[in-house]
């Protein structure tokens, strides 16, 4: 894995419970969300029946639409007490961006070791970079992959992270990585490998 310090460019606010260490993610206000919990326009699919996200912070509470850790926004509005929940993510918060190279093994023990080494590296060489989380934008964090490859290393990786839907996401990179091209007639595709 490759790591880069940067700023969060996604519309999410993350909070960690100071007692239980549970994490929750809420969405910035004003986004149109489809019935499937994805942003309206994801994969160029638009629906008329959407709900708009809410997000507010006052001196005592944080309130907003919950993101399910499996990768979709819910209609459920949650209210968190500021006394119990610490903010660990918001737009423009420092994060460590994770790049997953196209080659090499994707085994959980190697992944976990890579994160441990990255934490030590940033602590030793960038001690003033105060980040709270790692984030990645990659085609294989698509929750649908678990339907087709339930015991794959990709899905095992997914189960260890909090999946977030990406505004304006499309399947181009998925098709390019899996089929070798973005423009593909999936119904008439003829496999060329065994």
C-alpha positions as CSV (number, residue, x, y, z in Angstrom):
1,X,0.0,0.0,0.0
2,X,1.1,3.6,-0.6
3,X,0.2,6.5,1.8
4,X,-0.1,10.2,1.2
5,X,-1.0,13.0,3.7
6,X,-3.8,15.1,2.3
7,X,-7.2,16.7,3.1
8,X,-10.6,15.0,3.1
9,X,-12.4,16.1,-0.1
10,X,-15.6,14.2,0.6
11,X,-18.8,15.5,2.3
12,X,-18.5,13.5,5.5
13,X,-18.3,14.1,9.2
14,X,-16.9,11.3,11.3
15,X,-17.3,10.9,15.1
16,X,-15.8,8.4,17.6
17,X,-17.5,7.6,20.9
18,X,-15.0,8.4,23.7
19,X,-16.2,5.5,25.8
20,X,-17.0,2.7,23.4
21,X,-14.7,3.8,20.5
22,X,-17.6,3.2,18.1
23,X,-17.3,5.3,14.9
24,X,-20.2,6.8,13.0
25,X,-20.2,8.9,9.8
26,X,-22.8,11.5,8.9
27,X,-23.3,13.3,5.6
28,X,-23.1,17.0,4.9
29,X,-26.4,18.8,4.5
30,X,-28.2,19.2,1.1
31,X,-27.3,16.1,-0.8
32,X,-30.0,14.3,-2.8
33,X,-29.9,10.6,-1.9
34,X,-31.7,7.8,-3.9
35,X,-33.7,5.0,-2.5
36,X,-30.7,2.7,-2.7
37,X,-28.8,5.1,-0.4
38,X,-26.4,6.4,-3.1
39,X,-26.0,9.9,-4.2
40,X,-28.4,10.9,-7.0
41,X,-26.4,10.7,-10.2
42,X,-24.2,7.8,-9.1
43,X,-23.4,5.7,-12.2
44,X,-25.3,8.4,-14.2
45,X,-28.6,7.2,-12.7
46,X,-31.0,9.9,-11.5
47,X,-34.2,9.4,-9.7
48,X,-37.1,11.7,-8.9
49,X,-37.8,10.2,-5.5
50,X,-34.9,11.3,-3.3
51,X,-34.4,12.6,0.2
52,X,-32.1,15.5,1.1
53,X,-29.5,15.1,3.8
54,X,-29.5,17.1,7.0
55,X,-26.6,18.0,9.2
56,X,-26.5,20.4,12.1
57,X,-24.2,21.1,15.0
58,X,-25.1,23.1,18.1
59,X,-23.4,23.6,21.4
60,X,-24.6,20.2,22.8
61,X,-25.4,17.9,19.9
62,X,-24.6,16.8,16.3
63,X,-27.5,15.7,14.2
64,X,-27.5,14.2,10.7
65,X,-28.1,11.3,8.3
66,X,-26.2,8.2,9.2
67,X,-24.0,6.5,6.7
68,X,-24.3,2.7,7.1
69,X,-20.8,1.2,7.3
70,X,-21.7,-1.1,4.4
71,X,-21.6,1.9,2.1
72,X,-25.0,3.7,1.8
73,X,-26.6,6.8,3.3
74,X,-29.7,6.1,5.4
75,X,-32.8,8.3,6.0
76,X,-32.2,7.7,9.7
77,X,-31.3,10.9,11.5
78,X,-29.1,10.4,14.5
79,X,-28.3,12.8,17.3
80,X,-24.9,12.5,19.1
81,X,-24.0,14.2,22.3
82,X,-20.8,16.4,22.0
83,X,-19.9,15.2,25.5
84,X,-19.6,11.6,24.3
85,X,-18.5,11.9,20.7
86,X,-15.3,13.3,19.4
87,X,-15.1,14.7,15.8
88,X,-12.5,12.9,13.8
89,X,-13.4,13.8,10.2
90,X,-15.0,16.6,8.3
91,X,-14.5,18.2,4.9
92,X,-10.9,19.5,4.7
93,X,-9.7,17.6,7.8
94,X,-6.3,16.0,7.4
95,X,-6.3,12.4,6.4
96,X,-3.9,9.8,5.0
97,X,-4.9,8.8,1.5
98,X,-4.3,5.1,0.7
99,X,-3.4,4.0,-2.8
100,X,-3.7,0.3,-3.5
101,X,-1.3,-0.7,-6.4
102,X,-2.6,-2.8,-9.2
103,X,-0.2,-5.6,-8.6
104,X,0.9,-7.5,-5.5
105,X,-0.9,-9.6,-2.9
106,X,-3.9,-8.2,-1.0
107,X,-3.7,-10.4,2.1
108,X,-5.1,-9.1,5.4
109,X,-1.9,-9.7,7.4
110,X,0.1,-7.7,4.8
111,X,-2.5,-5.0,4.7
112,X,-2.6,-4.7,8.5
113,X,1.2,-4.6,8.7
114,X,1.3,-1.9,6.1
115,X,-1.1,0.3,8.2
116,X,0.9,-0.3,11.3
117,X,4.1,0.7,9.5
118,X,2.4,3.8,8.0
119,X,1.2,5.0,11.5
120,X,4.8,4.7,12.7
121,X,6.2,6.4,9.7
122,X,3.9,9.4,9.9
123,X,4.4,9.6,13.7
124,X,8.2,9.7,13.2
125,X,8.6,11.8,10.1
126,X,5.4,14.0,10.1
127,X,4.6,14.4,13.8
128,X,2.8,17.7,13.2
129,X,0.4,16.1,10.7
130,X,-2.6,15.5,13.0
131,X,-4.8,13.0,11.1
132,X,-7.5,10.7,12.5
133,X,-8.2,8.3,9.7
134,X,-7.1,6.7,6.5
135,X,-9.2,7.0,3.3
136,X,-9.1,5.5,-0.1
137,X,-11.1,5.9,-3.3
138,X,-11.0,2.6,-5.2
139,X,-13.2,0.6,-7.5
140,X,-13.0,-2.5,-5.3
141,X,-14.6,-0.9,-2.3
142,X,-17.8,-1.2,-4.3
143,X,-20.2,-3.1,-1.9
144,X,-21.7,-5.0,-4.9
145,X,-18.4,-7.0,-5.2
146,X,-19.4,-9.0,-2.1
147,X,-22.4,-10.3,-4.0
148,X,-20.1,-11.9,-6.6
149,X,-16.9,-12.6,-4.7
150,X,-18.0,-13.1,-1.1
151,X,-14.8,-14.7,0.2
152,X,-12.3,-12.7,-1.9
153,X,-9.5,-10.7,-0.3
154,X,-11.2,-7.5,-1.6
155,X,-14.3,-8.3,0.4
156,X,-12.3,-9.2,3.5
157,X,-10.6,-5.8,3.1
158,X,-14.0,-4.2,2.8
159,X,-15.3,-5.8,6.0
160,X,-12.5,-4.1,7.9
161,X,-13.3,-0.6,6.9
162,X,-16.2,1.9,6.9
163,X,-17.5,2.1,3.3
164,X,-18.6,5.5,2.1
165,X,-20.5,6.2,-1.1
166,X,-18.8,8.7,-3.4
167,X,-20.7,11.5,-5.0
168,X,-20.8,11.3,-8.8
169,X,-19.2,7.9,-8.8
170,X,-19.3,5.7,-11.8
171,X,-18.3,2.2,-12.7
172,X,-15.7,3.2,-15.3
173,X,-12.7,2.1,-13.2
174,X,-14.4,-1.1,-12.2
175,X,-15.0,-2.1,-15.9
176,X,-11.5,-1.0,-16.9
177,X,-9.8,-3.1,-14.2
178,X,-12.1,-6.2,-14.6
179,X,-12.7,-6.2,-18.3
180,X,-9.8,-4.1,-19.7
181,X,-12.0,-1.4,-21.1
182,X,-14.6,1.2,-19.9
183,X,-17.0,1.0,-22.7
184,X,-18.3,-2.5,-22.7
185,X,-21.5,-4.3,-23.6
186,X,-21.7,-6.4,-20.5
187,X,-24.6,-8.5,-21.8
188,X,-22.6,-9.6,-24.9
189,X,-19.1,-9.7,-23.5
190,X,-17.2,-12.9,-24.3
191,X,-14.5,-13.8,-21.8
192,X,-11.0,-14.2,-23.3
193,X,-9.4,-16.1,-20.4
194,X,-10.3,-19.3,-18.6
